[in-house]
Amino acid sequence: MNPVEITTGKSFKGLAAYLLHDAGRAATAERVGWAQSFNLDDADPDRAWRLMAATAMSADQLKEAAGIKKGKAAKNTAYHFSLNFNPKDEPSEEMQRVAVASALKAFGLEKYQALAVAHRDTKHAHVHVMVNLIDPETGLSAASKQPNGQAAVLSNMQKKMSKWAGQFERDHGLVITEGRLENANKRAQGEQVDAKRKPRNVYEQELTETTDRRDDFKKRQQAEKARDLTAENRQMHEQHDVEWASLKASYRAEKDAIFQDHKQHSKLQLDEMKEANTRKWQALFMRQRSEKQDFDRGEKSAIGRIWHAAAVVRDRALDGDLLGGFVAAFSAEERAAIIQRKHDIEAKKFATQIRKGFAERVADLNEELAGKYAQARHRFVVACHDLKRDQAEAKAVMKERWRVYSAGRRAALSKGRGRVLQTTLGQELGLGRGMGLEPR
């Protein structure tokens, strides 16, 4: 028995499609032996994954109902592991189902929603299990620290799996997995254990290769080539990362330089406008002061007062108050107020013109900035396109080198190749079984 953690992902639909159908064939399910749901009211497989997805999406509502603070939402909620029996065991369907229920309990997942699917596309019996990590009662994730201070349910899962598998093998008379027993002894002695699975492509490649000790030298040669290619591939990707970082940094620096230039240019432009407007304000104030002095001199003569009184009547008449104008004409304060209102109106109008001028200039400057930003963005996009093309070409070259390497490895290490070559050589030399190479 070999339990294996496979992945933790986001998509129940995607994982269910893999579990419930043949590999690469969504329309067939010949490899599926049986399926069973847990904590889902015996729902059929298609309904089971939908219920699991719905529960995961309702995590916040479940937390609220349980009186638990929402916190950060869990992203990866679809947990996937498998139970792999030794080819010599040939367990019944009933034992496989018992193993799944026992494993879920041992792993602390017995109250979580799960779907078990047995596959029969390999020489050994194995069952895939998809678990919804969201607690259907509290909405908490089994991958997160629990509110009572306990560690996450998924913590130390390798140890849990190893301990459970050994006990299950002993309880049910199954073949003891020596490798796991050896790892368990190492852990008990405090040693570090690397129990990572081989990548699928590496595992399948090794199945097709010879195990003849005489080919160890060839294997070492191929391994050295693979290491060299891997180092070059890593260096290429690191260089690509540097190129992207450099391009992005250059773009940011260009934009910063554009902004700083815009800031300085804008300040100069606006300072010039302020200086020009200051001179205009001074001219306006000097003219208004001269008019006020002329008014004051006019008030000292009868003709001047009459002229000013006429101005008051005219001003009030424009407001529809002709009678009030005649009364106000005899008031020195009302006569003085006429010229003050005129000056106030002029100053307000001039201030409005200044604000409008500043607004229009700022808009023009911002438009210039936007144009420069657009040009820089265009240059950046073109540079990105060129860099992607160059890096894609480099990756294609590296991919071809890996293809050549793989073909060479298969040719050098394929099973039976050595025997075929020996047989062919013997036939060409006219040798039969048991015959030597001595001259006749």
C-alpha positions in Angstrom: 0.0 0.0 0.0 1.4 3.3 -1.0 -0.7 6.5 -0.3 0.4 9.5 -2.3 -0.4 13.2 -2.0 -0.9 14.4 -5.6 -2.1 18.0 -5.6 -4.3 20.7 -4.1 -6.1 22.8 -6.7 -9.0 25.1 -7.3 -11.2 23.2 -9.8 -13.4 20.4 -8.6 -14.8 20.2 -12.2 -11.4 19.7 -13.8 -10.3 17.1 -11.2 -13.6 15.2 -11.5 -13.3 15.2 -15.3 -9.9 13.5 -14.9 -11.1 11.0 -12.3 -14.4 10.0 -14.0 -13.1 9.6 -17.6 -10.4 7.9 -19.5 -7.2 9.9 -19.9 -7.5 12.3 -22.8 -11.0 11.0 -23.6 -13.8 12.9 -21.9 -16.5 10.8 -23.7 -15.4 7.4 -22.3 -14.9 5.9 -18.8 -13.5 2.4 -19.3 -10.8 2.8 -16.7 -13.3 3.6 -13.9 -14.0 0.6 -11.7 -16.3 2.1 -9.1 -17.0 5.5 -7.4 -18.3 6.4 -4.0 -19.1 9.7 -2.3 -18.7 10.5 1.4 -20.7 13.0 3.5 -22.8 13.8 0.4 -25.9 11.7 1.0 -24.7 9.0 -1.4 -24.8 11.5 -4.3 -23.7 10.1 -7.7 -20.2 11.2 -8.9 -21.4 14.0 -11.2 -23.6 15.5 -8.5 -21.0 15.0 -5.9 -18.4 17.3 -7.3 -21.0 20.0 -8.0 -22.1 19.8 -4.3 -18.4 20.0 -3.2 -17.9 23.1 -5.4 -21.0 24.7 -4.0 -19.9 24.1 -0.5 -16.4 25.6 -1.2 -18.0 28.7 -2.7 -20.2 29.1 0.4 -17.4 29.1 2.9 -18.0 32.7 4.0 -21.7 32.0 4.6 -20.8 28.8 6.6 -18.3 30.8 8.7 -20.9 33.5 9.4 -23.5 30.9 10.4 -21.0 29.3 12.8 -20.1 32.6 14.3 -16.5 32.6 12.9 -14.8 35.6 11.6 -14.5 35.3 7.8 -10.8 36.2 7.3 -9.0 35.5 4.1 -10.8 33.1 1.7 -9.1 29.8 0.9 -8.1 29.5 -2.8 -7.1 25.8 -3.2 -9.9 23.7 -1.8 -9.8 20.5 -4.0 -7.4 18.1 -2.4 -6.3 15.0 -4.4 -4.6 11.9 -3.1 -4.4 8.2 -4.2 -4.1 4.8 -2.5 -1.9 2.4 -4.5 -2.0 -1.3 -3.7 0.9 -3.6 -4.3 0.4 -5.6 -7.6 0.6 -8.8 -5.5 -2.3 -7.9 -3.2 -5.2 -7.9 -5.7 -7.6 -6.3 -3.2 -11.4 -6.7 -3.6 -13.6 -3.8 -4.3 -14.9 -4.0 -0.7 -11.4 -3.8 0.7 -10.6 -0.8 -1.5 -13.7 1.0 -0.2 -12.7 0.1 3.4 -9.3 1.5 2.7 -10.7 4.8 1.6 -12.9 5.2 4.6 -10.1 4.2 6.9 -7.6 6.6 5.3 -10.0 9.6 5.5 -10.4 8.9 9.2 -6.7 8.5 9.8 -5.9 11.7 8.0 -8.5 13.7 9.9 -10.8 14.1 6.9 -13.6 11.9 7.9 -16.1 14.8 8.2 -15.2 16.4 4.9 -16.9 15.9 1.6 -15.1 13.4 -0.6 -15.3 11.4 -3.8 -13.4 8.1 -4.3 -12.9 6.8 -7.8 -11.1 3.4 -8.5 -9.1 3.1 -11.7 -8.2 -0.1 -13.4 -5.8 1.1 -16.1 -2.6 -0.1 -14.4 -1.3 -3.4 -13.2 -1.9 -2.5 -9.6 -5.2 -1.5 -8.0 -5.4 2.1 -7.0 -8.1 4.6 -5.9 -8.1 8.3 -6.4 -9.7 10.4 -3.7 -10.9 14.0 -4.1 -11.6 15.9 -0.9 -13.3 19.3 -0.4 -11.1 21.0 2.2 -13.9 23.3 3.3 -15.5 22.0 6.5 -19.3 21.8 5.7 -20.2 22.9 9.2 -17.7 25.7 9.9 -16.5 26.8 6.5 -12.9 26.6 7.6 -10.2 25.1 5.4 -8.4 21.9 6.4 -5.2 23.5 5.1 -5.4 26.4 7.5 -4.6 26.6 11.2 -7.8 25.8 13.3 -9.4 28.4 15.5 -8.8 26.3 18.6 -5.1 26.7 18.1 -4.5 23.2 16.6 -2.4 22.8 13.5 -4.0 22.5 10.1 -5.6 19.1 9.4 -3.3 18.6 6.4 -0.1 19.2 8.4 2.3 16.3 8.6 0.3 14.4 6.0 3.3 12.3 4.8 3.8 10.9 8.3 0.1 10.3 8.7 -0.1 8.5 5.4 3.0 6.3 6.1 1.7 5.4 9.6 -1.8 4.6 8.4 -0.6 2.5 5.4 1.7 0.4 7.6 -1.0 -0.3 10.1 -3.6 -1.1 7.3 -1.2 -3.5 5.6 -0.6 -5.4 8.9 -4.3 -5.4 9.8 -5.4 -6.8 6.4 -2.5 -9.1 5.6 -1.3 -7.0 2.7 2.3 -6.9 1.3 4.5 -4.7 3.5 6.1 -1.9 1.5 9.7 -2.1 2.5 10.7 1.3 1.2 8.1 3.0 3.4 9.1 0.9 6.4 12.7 1.9 5.8 11.7 5.6 5.6 9.6 5.2 8.8 12.7 3.8 10.6 14.8 6.7 9.4 12.2 9.2 10.6 12.1 7.5 14.0 15.8 8.0 14.2 15.5 11.7 13.4 16.9 11.4 9.8 15.7 13.5 6.9 13.6 11.6 4.4 13.0 12.7 0.8 9.8 10.9 -0.1 9.0 13.0 -3.2 7.5 11.2 -6.2 9.4 11.0 -9.5 7.8 13.1 -12.2 5.5 11.0 -14.4 7.6 11.5 -17.5 10.8 10.4 -15.6 9.0 7.3 -14.2 7.6 6.3 -17.7 11.0 6.9 -19.3 12.7 4.6 -16.8 10.2 1.8 -17.5 11.3 1.7 -21.1 15.0 1.7 -20.3 17.3 -1.3 -19.8 18.4 -2.2 -16.3 21.5 -4.1 -17.5 24.4 -3.1 -15.3 26.7 -3.0 -18.3 24.8 0.0 -19.6 25.5 2.1 -16.4 28.3 4.0 -18.2 25.8 5.0 -20.9 23.3 6.1 -18.3 25.9 8.2 -16.6 26.8 9.8 -19.9 23.2 10.5 -20.6 22.7 11.9 -17.1 25.6 14.2 -17.6 24.1 15.5 -20.8 20.8 16.0 -19.1 22.5 17.9 -16.2 24.3 20.1 -18.8 21.0 20.8 -20.7 19.2 21.4 -17.4 21.8 23.9 -16.3 21.7 25.7 -19.7 17.9 25.7 -19.6 17.9 27.2 -16.1 20.5 29.8 -17.2 18.4 30.6 -20.2 15.3 31.1 -18.1 17.2 33.2 -15.6 18.6 35.3 -18.5 15.0 35.7 -19.8 13.9 36.9 -16.3 16.8 39.4 -16.2 15.9 40.7 -19.7 12.2 41.2 -18.7 13.2 42.9 -15.5 15.6 45.1 -17.3 13.0 46.0 -20.0 10.4 46.9 -17.3 12.9 48.9 -15.3 13.9 50.8 -18.4 10.2 51.6 -19.1 9.6 52.8 -15.6 12.8 54.9 -15.7 11.7 56.4 -19.0 8.2 57.3 -17.7 9.8 58.8 -14.5 12.1 60.9 -16.7 9.1 62.0 -18.8 7.2 63.0 -15.7 10.1 64.9 -14.1 10.7 66.8 -17.4 6.9 67.5 -17.5 7.0 68.7 -14.0 9.9 71.1 -14.6 8.5 72.4 -17.9 5.1 72.9 -16.4 6.6 74.9 -13.5 8.5 77.2 -15.9 5.4 77.7 -18.0 3.1 78.5 -15.1 5.7 80.7 -13.4 5.9 82.8 -16.6 2.1 83.1 -16.7 2.1 84.1 -13.0 4.7 86.8 -13.7 2.8 88.1 -16.7 -0.5 88.2 -14.8 1.2 90.0 -11.9 2.1 92.8 -14.2 -1.5 92.9 -15.6 -2.8 93.1 -12.0 -0.5 95.9 -11.2 -1.6 97.8 -14.3 -5.3 97.2 -13.4 -4.7 98.4 -9.8 -2.8 101.5 -11.0 -5.6 102.4 -13.4 -8.3 101.9 -10.8 -6.4 104.0 -8.3 -6.1 106.8 -10.9 -9.9 106.6 -11.5 -10.5 106.8 -7.7 -8.3 109.9 -7.4 -10.2 111.5 -10.3 -13.5 110.6 -8.6 -12.3 112.2 -5.3 -11.3 115.4 -7.1 -14.6 115.5 -8.9 -16.5 115.2 -5.6 -15.0 118.6 -4.5 -16.9 120.5 -7.3 -20.6 120.9 -7.9 -20.3 119.8 -11.5 -18.4 116.7 -10.4 -21.0 115.7 -7.8 -23.8 116.2 -10.4 -22.0 114.0 -12.9 -21.5 111.4 -10.2 -25.1 111.6 -9.1 -26.2 111.0 -12.7 -24.1 107.9 -12.7 -25.9 106.7 -9.6 -29.3 107.3 -11.2 -28.2 105.5 -14.4 -26.9 102.5 -12.4 -30.0 102.1 -10.3 -32.2 102.6 -13.4 -30.4 99.6 -15.0 -31.5 97.6 -11.9 -35.1 98.8 -12.2 -35.0 101.2 -9.3 -35.2 104.7 -10.9 -36.8 106.3 -7.8 -34.2 104.9 -5.5 -31.6 106.2 -7.9 -32.8 109.8 -7.5 -32.8 109.4 -3.7 -29.3 107.8 -3.7 -27.9 110.5 -6.0 -27.8 112.9 -3.0 -25.7 110.4 -0.9 -21.9 110.7 -1.1 -21.5 107.1 0.0 -23.7 105.8 -2.8 -21.8 107.9 -5.4 -18.5 106.4 -4.1 -20.0 102.9 -4.2 -20.6 103.2 -8.0 -16.9 103.4 -8.8 -16.1 100.7 -6.2 -18.6 98.3 -7.8 -17.1 99.0 -11.2 -13.6 98.2 -9.9 -14.9 95.0 -8.2 -16.5 93.8 -11.4 -13.3 94.4 -13.4 -11.2 92.6 -10.8 -13.6 89.6 -10.7 -13.7 89.4 -14.5 -9.9 89.5 -14.7 -9.5 86.8 -12.0 -11.8 84.6 -14.0 -9.8 85.1 -17.1 -6.6 84.2 -15.3 -8.1 81.0 -13.8 -9.4 80.0 -17.3 -6.0 80.7 -18.8 -4.2 78.6 -16.2 -6.7 75.7 -16.6 -6.3 75.7 -20.4 -2.5 75.7 -20.1 -2.5 72.9 -17.5 -4.8 70.9 -19.8 -2.4 71.5 -22.7 0.6 70.4 -20.6 -1.2 67.3 -19.4 -2.2 66.5 -23.0 1.5 66.8 -24.0 2.4 64.5 -21.1 -0.2 61.9 -22.1 1.2 62.0 -25.7 4.7 61.3 -24.4 3.5 58.5 -22.2 1.6 57.0 -25.2 4.8 57.1 -27.3 6.8 55.5 -24.5 4.1 52.8 -24.1 4.2 52.1 -27.8 8.0 51.7 -27.7 7.6 49.4 -24.7 5.0 47.2 -26.4 7.2 46.9 -29.5 10.2 46.0 -27.3 8.1 43.4 -25.5 7.0 41.9 -28.8 10.6 41.7 -30.0 11.8 40.2 -26.7 9.0 37.6 -26.7 9.9 36.6 -30.2 13.6 36.3 -29.4 12.9 34.3 -26.3 10.5 32.1 -28.1 13.2 31.3 -30.7 15.7 30.5 -27.9 13.1 28.2 -26.2 12.4 26.5 -29.5 16.2 25.8 -29.9 16.4 24.5 -26.4 13.3 22.3 -26.9 14.8 20.9 -30.1 18.0 20.1 -28.1 16.0 18.3 -25.5 14.2 16.3 -28.3 17.5 15.3 -29.8 18.7 14.3 -26.3 15.6 12.2 -25.6 15.8 10.5 -28.9 19.5 9.7 -28.3 18.8 8.4 -24.8 16.0 6.2 -26.1 18.3 4.8 -28.8 21.1 4.2 -26.3 19.1 2.7 -23.4 16.0 1.1 -24.8 15.3 -2.4 -23.4 16.3 -5.2 -25.7 18.6 -3.1 -27.9 21.8 -4.7 -26.7 20.4 -8.2 -27.4 19.2 -7.2 -30.9 22.6 -5.8 -31.8 24.4 -8.9 -30.5 22.0 -11.1 -32.5 22.4 -9.1 -35.6 26.2 -9.1 -35.3 26.2 -12.9 -34.9 24.0 -13.4 -37.9 26.3 -11.2 -40.0 29.3 -13.2 -38.9 27.5 -16.5 -39.5 27.6 -17.6 -35.9 25.0 -19.8 -34.3 24.2 -20.4 -30.7 27.2 -21.5 -28.8 29.7 -20.7 -31.5 32.7 -18.6 -30.9 34.5 -16.0 -32.9 37.6 -18.3 -33.6 38.6 -18.4 -37.3 37.5 -21.6 -39.1 
